[in-house]
Amino acid sequence: MHLFNTQLLLWALYSLLIPPISSIPIPEDPDSTELQVPQYDHESTLVPRNALAANSLLENRNDDPRPASPIARCGYQFGSKEPSGVKGEKKYVMKEGGKEYGSVRLQHKLGSGNQGAVWEGVLKYYPTSKNKGMGLPILAEEPVAVKVGSGGRGIDRGILQRQIVSPYVLPLKELFWSENTRESVQVMPRGLYDLTTALEKGLVIVVAVIMLRVGEALLAAHHQWIVHGDIKPDNILLSHYGWTYLIDWDVAKKLTERIETRPRGQYDYYGPEARNKEPYDAFKEEVFEFTLTWLEADQPPFMQNPDFRDDLYNWLTAPGDKDTAAGRTYAGIADHLGLKFGVYLSESKKHLMAKGLCAQQERFDLPVFLNEFRRVNMII
């Protein structure tokens, strides 16, 4: 009983902290969005330096009023330490106007993928007058996560990510290009767990609040005609302070039209149209991926079943009444979710999940879906 009351109290507290979802629809024309992605020439153009560098992760939001200043390419050198068996500790020296203003030192490699490697590292700012004026933690080594990629794609995606004004998009403390190694470097706050790990450890109490924050990050992106392209539990980060961030924008894209033919991200999370390489609405595809992620996080047995995504895809695309979404009625989809995996879902959740899984046939975008999501999960 005590645990139940505690969960209700936390639910109410989180609900009060979440700003209401805007009902403003996604702009019809991508050219009508206020923020445009700046052009970047890897040979000559300077990358704007991110002014966000407060110690507290809760203060690392993209609405910082301090003006950004240009950052030149950084130098690169090897240190003398050899952590975790790595020969030579990698260190980037950051420069502005030819003068060093800080450094990033890589310590332990966390993993790697097609878009580069992610490291645990430390960020240190030097005692320059500008750093002092910005209130940066001078000479204090701050734990950070560092993504290093070959070529300039990481810079392009980093610039794109910083167009999105949302407290739930992981802020970039520094974004720069290493001329010596031809690498892009993104320096970010270090998180605690991704959602998959947090669920496995039993640390998540209210999944709906986490997912609502993810939805608001996506909503801010969609209003700029930007799609994330890789929504899944592994790309949802929980910070040491209980904050939620949508991370890994490496396959994000600024759209010029809604209809796409080449999906991005992890195949397992594609909607039926994307899996079949059919034209699809990119915004509605993200409603599908959001719904699938919500379903996994809300009902852990789904996440533990390695065949559930393929089974769901096969069922959604099975022959049926073609006048209904995906050949099935929403009620039929909802009942199938419960019966197939033996998990109870409330009727309102079942029907909203069914609509999200049939997003391509629906007439709503993410703003309408999230307002319904808030109502179904009783988040005021």
Contacts in CASP RR format, 6 or more apart in sequence:
PFRMAT RR
TARGET T0000
AUTHOR 0000-0000-0000
METHOD contacts of the structure
MODEL  1
MHLFNTQLLLWALYSLLIPPISSIPIPEDPDSTELQVPQYDHESTLVPRN
ALAANSLLENRNDDPRPASPIARCGYQFGSKEPSGVKGEKKYVMKEGGKE
YGSVRLQHKLGSGNQGAVWEGVLKYYPTSKNKGMGLPILAEEPVAVKVGS
GGRGIDRGILQRQIVSPYVLPLKELFWSENTRESVQVMPRGLYDLTTALE
KGLVIVVAVIMLRVGEALLAAHHQWIVHGDIKPDNILLSHYGWTYLIDWD
VAKKLTERIETRPRGQYDYYGPEARNKEPYDAFKEEVFEFTLTWLEADQP
PFMQNPDFRDDLYNWLTAPGDKDTAAGRTYAGIADHLGLKFGVYLSESKK
HLMAKGLCAQQERFDLPVFLNEFRRVNMII
7 205 0 8 1.000
7 206 0 8 1.000
10 205 0 8 1.000
10 206 0 8 1.000
11 205 0 8 1.000
11 206 0 8 1.000
11 209 0 8 1.000
11 379 0 8 1.000
14 206 0 8 1.000
14 209 0 8 1.000
15 209 0 8 1.000
15 379 0 8 1.000
15 380 0 8 1.000
16 380 0 8 1.000
18 209 0 8 1.000
18 212 0 8 1.000
18 213 0 8 1.000
18 216 0 8 1.000
18 379 0 8 1.000
19 216 0 8 1.000
21 212 0 8 1.000
21 216 0 8 1.000
21 219 0 8 1.000
21 367 0 8 1.000
21 370 0 8 1.000
21 371 0 8 1.000
21 374 0 8 1.000
22 219 0 8 1.000
22 367 0 8 1.000
23 367 0 8 1.000
23 371 0 8 1.000
24 223 0 8 1.000
24 367 0 8 1.000
25 365 0 8 1.000
25 367 0 8 1.000
26 222 0 8 1.000
26 223 0 8 1.000
26 225 0 8 1.000
26 283 0 8 1.000
26 365 0 8 1.000
26 366 0 8 1.000
26 367 0 8 1.000
27 33 0 8 1.000
27 223 0 8 1.000
27 225 0 8 1.000
30 225 0 8 1.000
30 254 0 8 1.000
30 255 0 8 1.000
30 256 0 8 1.000
30 257 0 8 1.000
33 223 0 8 1.000
33 224 0 8 1.000
33 225 0 8 1.000
35 163 0 8 1.000
35 165 0 8 1.000
35 224 0 8 1.000
36 163 0 8 1.000
37 159 0 8 1.000
37 160 0 8 1.000
37 163 0 8 1.000
37 254 0 8 1.000
38 48 0 8 1.000
38 159 0 8 1.000
39 45 0 8 1.000
40 47 0 8 1.000
40 155 0 8 1.000
40 156 0 8 1.000
40 159 0 8 1.000
42 151 0 8 1.000
42 152 0 8 1.000
42 155 0 8 1.000
42 177 0 8 1.000
46 70 0 8 1.000
46 71 0 8 1.000
46 72 0 8 1.000
47 70 0 8 1.000
47 71 0 8 1.000
47 155 0 8 1.000
47 159 0 8 1.000
47 175 0 8 1.000
47 176 0 8 1.000
47 177 0 8 1.000
48 68 0 8 1.000
48 69 0 8 1.000
48 70 0 8 1.000
48 71 0 8 1.000
48 159 0 8 1.000
48 175 0 8 1.000
49 68 0 8 1.000
49 69 0 8 1.000
49 70 0 8 1.000
49 71 0 8 1.000
49 96 0 8 1.000
49 174 0 8 1.000
49 175 0 8 1.000
49 176 0 8 1.000
50 68 0 8 1.000
50 162 0 8 1.000
50 171 0 8 1.000
50 172 0 8 1.000
50 173 0 8 1.000
50 174 0 8 1.000
50 175 0 8 1.000
51 64 0 8 1.000
51 66 0 8 1.000
51 67 0 8 1.000
51 68 0 8 1.000
51 69 0 8 1.000
51 134 0 8 1.000
52 60 0 8 1.000
52 61 0 8 1.000
52 62 0 8 1.000
52 64 0 8 1.000
52 171 0 8 1.000
52 172 0 8 1.000
52 173 0 8 1.000
53 125 0 8 1.000
53 134 0 8 1.000
53 135 0 8 1.000
53 136 0 8 1.000
53 137 0 8 1.000
53 173 0 8 1.000
54 60 0 8 1.000
55 137 0 8 1.000
55 142 0 8 1.000
56 241 0 8 1.000
57 189 0 8 1.000
57 191 0 8 1.000
57 239 0 8 1.000
57 240 0 8 1.000
57 241 0 8 1.000
57 243 0 8 1.000
58 239 0 8 1.000
58 241 0 8 1.000
58 243 0 8 1.000
60 171 0 8 1.000
60 173 0 8 1.000
60 189 0 8 1.000
61 167 0 8 1.000
61 171 0 8 1.000
62 162 0 8 1.000
62 164 0 8 1.000
62 165 0 8 1.000
62 166 0 8 1.000
62 167 0 8 1.000
62 169 0 8 1.000
62 171 0 8 1.000
63 165 0 8 1.000
63 167 0 8 1.000
66 134 0 8 1.000
69 96 0 8 1.000
69 130 0 8 1.000
70 96 0 8 1.000
71 94 0 8 1.000
71 95 0 8 1.000
71 96 0 8 1.000
71 174 0 8 1.000
71 175 0 8 1.000
71 176 0 8 1.000
72 95 0 8 1.000
72 96 0 8 1.000
72 97 0 8 1.000
72 98 0 8 1.000
73 95 0 8 1.000
73 176 0 8 1.000
73 177 0 8 1.000
73 178 0 8 1.000
73 179 0 8 1.000
74 92 0 8 1.000
74 93 0 8 1.000
74 94 0 8 1.000
74 95 0 8 1.000
74 176 0 8 1.000
74 177 0 8 1.000
74 178 0 8 1.000
74 179 0 8 1.000
74 185 0 8 1.000
75 92 0 8 1.000
75 93 0 8 1.000
75 94 0 8 1.000
75 95 0 8 1.000
75 178 0 8 1.000
75 179 0 8 1.000
75 180 0 8 1.000
76 90 0 8 1.000
76 91 0 8 1.000
76 92 0 8 1.000
76 93 0 8 1.000
76 178 0 8 1.000
76 180 0 8 1.000
76 181 0 8 1.000
77 91 0 8 1.000
77 93 0 8 1.000
78 88 0 8 1.000
78 89 0 8 1.000
78 90 0 8 1.000
78 91 0 8 1.000
79 88 0 8 1.000
79 89 0 8 1.000
79 90 0 8 1.000
79 91 0 8 1.000
80 88 0 8 1.000
80 89 0 8 1.000
81 88 0 8 1.000
81 89 0 8 1.000
82 88 0 8 1.000
82 89 0 8 1.000
83 89 0 8 1.000
83 107 0 8 1.000
83 108 0 8 1.000
84 107 0 8 1.000
84 108 0 8 1.000
84 109 0 8 1.000
86 109 0 8 1.000
89 105 0 8 1.000
89 106 0 8 1.000
89 107 0 8 1.000
90 105 0 8 1.000
90 106 0 8 1.000
90 119 0 8 1.000
91 103 0 8 1.000
91 104 0 8 1.000
91 105 0 8 1.000
91 106 0 8 1.000
92 103 0 8 1.000
92 104 0 8 1.000
92 105 0 8 1.000
92 176 0 8 1.000
92 178 0 8 1.000
92 185 0 8 1.000
93 100 0 8 1.000
93 102 0 8 1.000
93 103 0 8 1.000
94 100 0 8 1.000
94 101 0 8 1.000
94 102 0 8 1.000
94 103 0 8 1.000
94 104 0 8 1.000
94 174 0 8 1.000
94 176 0 8 1.000
95 101 0 8 1.000
96 130 0 8 1.000
99 128 0 8 1.000
100 126 0 8 1.000
101 125 0 8 1.000
101 126 0 8 1.000
101 128 0 8 1.000
101 130 0 8 1.000
101 131 0 8 1.000
102 123 0 8 1.000
102 124 0 8 1.000
102 125 0 8 1.000
102 126 0 8 1.000
102 131 0 8 1.000
103 123 0 8 1.000
103 124 0 8 1.000
103 126 0 8 1.000
104 121 0 8 1.000
104 122 0 8 1.000
104 123 0 8 1.000
104 124 0 8 1.000
104 144 0 8 1.000
104 146 0 8 1.000
104 174 0 8 1.000
104 185 0 8 1.000
104 187 0 8 1.000
105 121 0 8 1.000
105 122 0 8 1.000
105 124 0 8 1.000
106 119 0 8 1.000
106 120 0 8 1.000
106 121 0 8 1.000
106 146 0 8 1.000
106 148 0 8 1.000
107 119 0 8 1.000
107 120 0 8 1.000
107 121 0 8 1.000
107 122 0 8 1.000
108 119 0 8 1.000
108 120 0 8 1.000
108 121 0 8 1.000
109 117 0 8 1.000
109 118 0 8 1.000
109 119 0 8 1.000
109 120 0 8 1.000
110 117 0 8 1.000
110 118 0 8 1.000
110 119 0 8 1.000
110 120 0 8 1.000
110 145 0 8 1.000
111 117 0 8 1.000
111 118 0 8 1.000
112 118 0 8 1.000
115 147 0 8 1.000
115 149 0 8 1.000
115 153 0 8 1.000
115 154 0 8 1.000
115 157 0 8 1.000
115 250 0 8 1.000
115 251 0 8 1.000
116 147 0 8 1.000
116 148 0 8 1.000
116 149 0 8 1.000
116 150 0 8 1.000
117 147 0 8 1.000
117 148 0 8 1.000
117 149 0 8 1.000
118 145 0 8 1.000
118 146 0 8 1.000
118 147 0 8 1.000
118 148 0 8 1.000
119 145 0 8 1.000
119 146 0 8 1.000
119 147 0 8 1.000
119 148 0 8 1.000
120 143 0 8 1.000
120 144 0 8 1.000
120 145 0 8 1.000
120 146 0 8 1.000
120 190 0 8 1.000
121 143 0 8 1.000
121 144 0 8 1.000
121 145 0 8 1.000
121 146 0 8 1.000
121 190 0 8 1.000
122 141 0 8 1.000
122 142 0 8 1.000
122 143 0 8 1.000
122 144 0 8 1.000
123 141 0 8 1.000
123 142 0 8 1.000
123 144 0 8 1.000
123 173 0 8 1.000
123 174 0 8 1.000
123 187 0 8 1.000
124 139 0 8 1.000
124 140 0 8 1.000
124 141 0 8 1.000
124 142 0 8 1.000
125 131 0 8 1.000
125 136 0 8 1.000
125 137 0 8 1.000
125 138 0 8 1.000
125 139 0 8 1.000
126 138 0 8 1.000
126 139 0 8 1.000
127 138 0 8 1.000
127 139 0 8 1.000
131 138 0 8 1.000
132 138 0 8 1.000
143 190 0 8 1.000
144 173 0 8 1.000
144 187 0 8 1.000
144 188 0 8 1.000
144 189 0 8 1.000
144 190 0 8 1.000
145 187 0 8 1.000
145 188 0 8 1.000
145 189 0 8 1.000
145 190 0 8 1.000
145 191 0 8 1.000
146 185 0 8 1.000
146 186 0 8 1.000
146 187 0 8 1.000
146 188 0 8 1.000
147 154 0 8 1.000
147 185 0 8 1.000
147 186 0 8 1.000
147 188 0 8 1.000
148 183 0 8 1.000
148 184 0 8 1.000
148 185 0 8 1.000
149 183 0 8 1.000
149 184 0 8 1.000
149 185 0 8 1.000
150 182 0 8 1.000
150 183 0 8 1.000
150 184 0 8 1.000
151 182 0 8 1.000
151 183 0 8 1.000
151 184 0 8 1.000
152 177 0 8 1.000
152 184 0 8 1.000
153 184 0 8 1.000
153 250 0 8 1.000
154 184 0 8 1.000
154 186 0 8 1.000
154 250 0 8 1.000
155 175 0 8 1.000
155 176 0 8 1.000
155 177 0 8 1.000
155 184 0 8 1.000
157 249 0 8 1.000
157 250 0 8 1.000
157 251 0 8 1.000
157 252 0 8 1.000
158 172 0 8 1.000
158 175 0 8 1.000
158 186 0 8 1.000
158 249 0 8 1.000
159 175 0 8 1.000
160 226 0 8 1.000
160 249 0 8 1.000
160 252 0 8 1.000
160 253 0 8 1.000
160 254 0 8 1.000
161 169 0 8 1.000
161 170 0 8 1.000
161 172 0 8 1.000
161 249 0 8 1.000
161 252 0 8 1.000
162 172 0 8 1.000
162 175 0 8 1.000
163 224 0 8 1.000
163 226 0 8 1.000
164 217 0 8 1.000
164 220 0 8 1.000
164 221 0 8 1.000
164 224 0 8 1.000
164 226 0 8 1.000
165 220 0 8 1.000
166 216 0 8 1.000
166 217 0 8 1.000
166 219 0 8 1.000
166 220 0 8 1.000
166 221 0 8 1.000
167 243 0 8 1.000
168 213 0 8 1.000
168 214 0 8 1.000
168 215 0 8 1.000
168 216 0 8 1.000
168 217 0 8 1.000
168 220 0 8 1.000
168 243 0 8 1.000
168 244 0 8 1.000
168 245 0 8 1.000
168 246 0 8 1.000
169 217 0 8 1.000
169 220 0 8 1.000
169 221 0 8 1.000
169 245 0 8 1.000
169 246 0 8 1.000
169 249 0 8 1.000
170 188 0 8 1.000
170 189 0 8 1.000
170 237 0 8 1.000
170 245 0 8 1.000
170 246 0 8 1.000
170 247 0 8 1.000
171 188 0 8 1.000
171 189 0 8 1.000
172 186 0 8 1.000
172 187 0 8 1.000
172 188 0 8 1.000
173 187 0 8 1.000
173 188 0 8 1.000
173 189 0 8 1.000
174 185 0 8 1.000
174 186 0 8 1.000
174 187 0 8 1.000
175 184 0 8 1.000
175 185 0 8 1.000
175 186 0 8 1.000
175 187 0 8 1.000
176 184 0 8 1.000
176 185 0 8 1.000
177 183 0 8 1.000
177 184 0 8 1.000
177 185 0 8 1.000
178 184 0 8 1.000
178 185 0 8 1.000
188 247 0 8 1.000
189 239 0 8 1.000
191 237 0 8 1.000
191 238 0 8 1.000
191 239 0 8 1.000
191 240 0 8 1.000
191 245 0 8 1.000
192 198 0 8 1.000
192 237 0 8 1.000
192 238 0 8 1.000
192 239 0 8 1.000
192 240 0 8 1.000
192 242 0 8 1.000
193 201 0 8 1.000
193 203 0 8 1.000
193 237 0 8 1.000
193 238 0 8 1.000
194 233 0 8 1.000
194 234 0 8 1.000
194 235 0 8 1.000
194 236 0 8 1.000
194 237 0 8 1.000
194 238 0 8 1.000
195 204 0 8 1.000
195 210 0 8 1.000
195 233 0 8 1.000
195 234 0 8 1.000
195 236 0 8 1.000
195 237 0 8 1.000
195 238 0 8 1.000
195 297 0 8 1.000
196 233 0 8 1.000
196 234 0 8 1.000
196 303 0 8 1.000
198 204 0 8 1.000
198 238 0 8 1.000
199 233 0 8 1.000
199 297 0 8 1.000
199 300 0 8 1.000
199 303 0 8 1.000
203 238 0 8 1.000
204 210 0 8 1.000
204 238 0 8 1.000
204 297 0 8 1.000
207 294 0 8 1.000
207 297 0 8 1.000
207 298 0 8 1.000
208 298 0 8 1.000
208 373 0 8 1.000
208 377 0 8 1.000
208 379 0 8 1.000
209 244 0 8 1.000
209 379 0 8 1.000
210 236 0 8 1.000
210 238 0 8 1.000
210 244 0 8 1.000
210 297 0 8 1.000
211 290 0 8 1.000
211 293 0 8 1.000
211 294 0 8 1.000
211 297 0 8 1.000
211 298 0 8 1.000
211 373 0 8 1.000
212 370 0 8 1.000
212 373 0 8 1.000
212 374 0 8 1.000
212 377 0 8 1.000
212 379 0 8 1.000
213 244 0 8 1.000
213 246 0 8 1.000
214 231 0 8 1.000
214 236 0 8 1.000
214 244 0 8 1.000
214 246 0 8 1.000
214 290 0 8 1.000
214 293 0 8 1.000
215 246 0 8 1.000
215 290 0 8 1.000
215 366 0 8 1.000
215 370 0 8 1.000
216 370 0 8 1.000
217 245 0 8 1.000
217 246 0 8 1.000
218 228 0 8 1.000
218 231 0 8 1.000
218 246 0 8 1.000
218 286 0 8 1.000
218 290 0 8 1.000
218 366 0 8 1.000
219 366 0 8 1.000
219 367 0 8 1.000
219 370 0 8 1.000
221 227 0 8 1.000
221 228 0 8 1.000
221 252 0 8 1.000
222 283 0 8 1.000
222 286 0 8 1.000
222 365 0 8 1.000
222 366 0 8 1.000
224 254 0 8 1.000
225 254 0 8 1.000
225 255 0 8 1.000
225 256 0 8 1.000
226 252 0 8 1.000
226 253 0 8 1.000
226 254 0 8 1.000
226 255 0 8 1.000
227 252 0 8 1.000
227 253 0 8 1.000
227 255 0 8 1.000
227 282 0 8 1.000
227 283 0 8 1.000
227 285 0 8 1.000
227 286 0 8 1.000
228 235 0 8 1.000
228 246 0 8 1.000
228 249 0 8 1.000
228 251 0 8 1.000
228 252 0 8 1.000
228 286 0 8 1.000
229 251 0 8 1.000
229 252 0 8 1.000
229 253 0 8 1.000
229 263 0 8 1.000
229 264 0 8 1.000
229 265 0 8 1.000
229 285 0 8 1.000
229 286 0 8 1.000
229 289 0 8 1.000
230 248 0 8 1.000
230 250 0 8 1.000
230 251 0 8 1.000
230 264 0 8 1.000
230 265 0 8 1.000
230 266 0 8 1.000
230 269 0 8 1.000
231 246 0 8 1.000
231 269 0 8 1.000
231 286 0 8 1.000
231 289 0 8 1.000
231 290 0 8 1.000
231 293 0 8 1.000
232 266 0 8 1.000
232 268 0 8 1.000
232 269 0 8 1.000
232 289 0 8 1.000
232 293 0 8 1.000
233 293 0 8 1.000
233 296 0 8 1.000
233 297 0 8 1.000
233 303 0 8 1.000
234 248 0 8 1.000
235 246 0 8 1.000
235 247 0 8 1.000
235 248 0 8 1.000
236 244 0 8 1.000
236 245 0 8 1.000
236 246 0 8 1.000
236 247 0 8 1.000
236 293 0 8 1.000
237 244 0 8 1.000
237 245 0 8 1.000
237 246 0 8 1.000
237 247 0 8 1.000
238 244 0 8 1.000
238 245 0 8 1.000
239 245 0 8 1.000
251 264 0 8 1.000
251 265 0 8 1.000
253 264 0 8 1.000
253 282 0 8 1.000
255 282 0 8 1.000
258 281 0 8 1.000
258 282 0 8 1.000
258 283 0 8 1.000
259 279 0 8 1.000
259 280 0 8 1.000
259 281 0 8 1.000
259 282 0 8 1.000
260 279 0 8 1.000
260 280 0 8 1.000
260 281 0 8 1.000
260 282 0 8 1.000
260 285 0 8 1.000
261 277 0 8 1.000
261 278 0 8 1.000
261 279 0 8 1.000
261 280 0 8 1.000
263 270 0 8 1.000
263 274 0 8 1.000
263 275 0 8 1.000
263 280 0 8 1.000
263 285 0 8 1.000
267 275 0 8 1.000
268 309 0 8 1.000
268 310 0 8 1.000
269 289 0 8 1.000
269 292 0 8 1.000
269 293 0 8 1.000
269 309 0 8 1.000
270 285 0 8 1.000
270 289 0 8 1.000
271 280 0 8 1.000
271 285 0 8 1.000
271 288 0 8 1.000
271 289 0 8 1.000
271 292 0 8 1.000
271 313 0 8 1.000
271 360 0 8 1.000
272 313 0 8 1.000
272 316 0 8 1.000
272 317 0 8 1.000
272 326 0 8 1.000
272 360 0 8 1.000
273 279 0 8 1.000
273 280 0 8 1.000
273 285 0 8 1.000
273 360 0 8 1.000
274 280 0 8 1.000
274 285 0 8 1.000
275 313 0 8 1.000
276 317 0 8 1.000
280 360 0 8 1.000
281 359 0 8 1.000
281 360 0 8 1.000
283 365 0 8 1.000
283 366 0 8 1.000
284 359 0 8 1.000
284 360 0 8 1.000
284 362 0 8 1.000
284 365 0 8 1.000
285 359 0 8 1.000
285 360 0 8 1.000
286 366 0 8 1.000
287 356 0 8 1.000
287 359 0 8 1.000
287 362 0 8 1.000
287 365 0 8 1.000
287 366 0 8 1.000
287 369 0 8 1.000
288 356 0 8 1.000
288 357 0 8 1.000
288 359 0 8 1.000
288 360 0 8 1.000
290 356 0 8 1.000
290 366 0 8 1.000
290 369 0 8 1.000
291 353 0 8 1.000
291 356 0 8 1.000
291 357 0 8 1.000
291 359 0 8 1.000
292 309 0 8 1.000
292 312 0 8 1.000
292 357 0 8 1.000
294 353 0 8 1.000
294 373 0 8 1.000
295 302 0 8 1.000
295 337 0 8 1.000
295 353 0 8 1.000
296 302 0 8 1.000
296 303 0 8 1.000
297 303 0 8 1.000
298 345 0 8 1.000
298 349 0 8 1.000
299 341 0 8 1.000
299 343 0 8 1.000
299 345 0 8 1.000
301 341 0 8 1.000
301 342 0 8 1.000
301 343 0 8 1.000
302 308 0 8 1.000
302 341 0 8 1.000
302 343 0 8 1.000
305 311 0 8 1.000
305 341 0 8 1.000
308 341 0 8 1.000
311 340 0 8 1.000
312 357 0 8 1.000
315 328 0 8 1.000
315 333 0 8 1.000
315 336 0 8 1.000
315 340 0 8 1.000
316 326 0 8 1.000
316 327 0 8 1.000
316 328 0 8 1.000
316 333 0 8 1.000
316 357 0 8 1.000
316 358 0 8 1.000
317 326 0 8 1.000
318 327 0 8 1.000
318 328 0 8 1.000
319 327 0 8 1.000
320 327 0 8 1.000
320 328 0 8 1.000
321 327 0 8 1.000
321 328 0 8 1.000
321 329 0 8 1.000
325 358 0 8 1.000
325 361 0 8 1.000
325 362 0 8 1.000
326 333 0 8 1.000
326 357 0 8 1.000
326 358 0 8 1.000
326 361 0 8 1.000
328 336 0 8 1.000
328 358 0 8 1.000
330 351 0 8 1.000
330 354 0 8 1.000
330 355 0 8 1.000
330 358 0 8 1.000
331 351 0 8 1.000
331 354 0 8 1.000
332 354 0 8 1.000
333 350 0 8 1.000
333 353 0 8 1.000
333 354 0 8 1.000
333 357 0 8 1.000
333 358 0 8 1.000
334 345 0 8 1.000
334 347 0 8 1.000
334 350 0 8 1.000
334 351 0 8 1.000
334 353 0 8 1.000
334 354 0 8 1.000
335 350 0 8 1.000
337 343 0 8 1.000
337 345 0 8 1.000
337 350 0 8 1.000
337 353 0 8 1.000
337 354 0 8 1.000
338 344 0 8 1.000
338 345 0 8 1.000
338 350 0 8 1.000
345 353 0 8 1.000
346 376 0 8 1.000
348 376 0 8 1.000
349 376 0 8 1.000
349 377 0 8 1.000
352 369 0 8 1.000
352 372 0 8 1.000
352 373 0 8 1.000
352 376 0 8 1.000
355 362 0 8 1.000
355 369 0 8 1.000
355 372 0 8 1.000
356 362 0 8 1.000
356 369 0 8 1.000
359 369 0 8 1.000
374 380 0 8 1.000
END
